[in-house]
Amino acid sequence: MLALQILVDGFAISALYGLGAVGFTLIFGVSGVLNLSHGAIMVTSATVAWAVAERMGAYGGALCGLAAGFALAFLTYLAVVRPIQRSRRIPPEETEIFVLTGTLLWGIMIQVVIAYLTTTSPHTVRPLIAGVTQLGGVRTPTNEILTAVLCWVAIGALTVLIERTRAGKALIAASVNPRGLTLLGFELERIHLLAWAIYGLLVGGAGVLLGAFLGASSDNVGTLTASAFSIVVLGGLGSVPGSLLAAYCIGYLETVTAYLVSPSLRNIPALILLVAVVWVRPQGFLGRR
């Protein structure tokens, strides 16, 4: 019975991790940005969904939370990332470290604002669907099952977009050879905007679903960013399949640790795995560089 409970809970949390990490991987692959305000955007989406749901219901709150994540992701790119990338005062070889620092500070600013407006107490977003489902003798919240389904629908839609559309193929080309893409007549700026728009939808959705599943507070910002970063490094920088594989490894490791050892230690085995993989295979599970 406990094994089945771990299987169900681990699948749901891993799907959530995967959804957030896929967006994180996408913008790194296309624009070379490791966005350290990732956790802050997720928590913002969850907080907005929680606040709006009190007046507009669960679905109204979820839509507003998704919109908040989308808008904040765009603002991160337009107000923080792009100005740094275009600055003539920053040497090209130092641009990446300035972007890392800029997004980190931006995330801290967002975290402070959330804490000021809502306190640091965790808030649970109203679930999209109520009730409990019986799975092989295990009682599981129906919203938990819906969360896993929605995550994989979003990941599937992203896969179709990338593999079956012209815009998706342009995203792949931008991650492989951006200079060649510009020689073919594509505007790299538009490709970056598209990548950040997709990222905004993914991270916004992940934030709302996470808030309904585990709750969220400003104190979660650093943990969520670290989890996404660990998954992306573990899977291989720029590899979407690698990120999904790493998300399930970390999700199940955390779930097993929480059930069998202690919830307070759930992050430790994943960190040990990350160190071991980086030492043995620095490029990650499916990375090429």
URKA-V545775 format. One record per backbone hydrogen bond with DSSP energy under -1.0 kcal/mol. NH is the residue of the N-H (numbers start at 1). CO is the residue of the C=O. If there is no record, write none. Layout:
BEGIN
NH:CO
NH:CO
END
This chain:
BEGIN
5:1
6:2
7:3
8:4
9:5
10:6
11:7
12:8
13:9
14:10
15:11
16:12
17:13
18:14
19:15
20:16
21:17
22:18
23:19
24:20
25:21
26:22
27:23
28:24
29:25
30:26
31:27
32:28
33:27
38:35
41:37
42:38
43:39
44:40
45:41
46:42
47:43
48:44
49:45
50:46
51:47
52:48
53:49
55:52
56:52
57:53
61:57
62:58
63:59
64:60
65:61
66:62
67:63
68:64
69:65
70:66
71:67
72:68
73:69
74:70
75:71
76:72
77:73
78:74
79:75
80:76
81:76
82:77
84:80
85:81
86:82
94:91
95:92
98:94
99:95
100:96
101:97
102:98
103:99
104:100
105:101
106:102
107:103
108:104
109:105
110:106
111:107
112:108
113:109
114:110
115:111
116:112
117:113
118:114
119:115
123:216
125:211
133:140
135:138
138:135
140:133
142:131
144:141
145:141
146:142
147:143
148:144
149:145
150:146
151:147
152:148
153:149
154:150
155:151
156:152
157:153
158:154
159:155
160:156
161:157
162:158
163:159
164:160
165:161
169:165
170:166
171:167
172:168
173:169
174:170
175:171
176:172
177:173
181:177
182:178
183:179
185:182
186:181
191:187
192:188
193:189
194:190
195:191
196:192
197:193
198:194
199:195
200:196
201:197
202:198
203:199
204:200
205:201
206:202
207:203
208:204
209:205
210:206
211:207
212:208
213:209
214:210
215:210
216:123
220:217
221:218
224:220
225:221
226:222
227:223
228:224
229:225
230:226
231:227
232:228
233:229
234:230
235:231
236:232
239:236
243:239
244:240
245:241
246:242
247:243
248:244
249:245
250:246
251:247
252:248
253:249
254:250
255:251
256:252
257:253
258:254
259:255
260:256
261:257
262:257
265:262
266:263
268:265
271:267
272:268
273:269
274:270
275:271
276:272
277:273
278:274
279:275
280:276
281:277
284:281
285:234
286:235
END
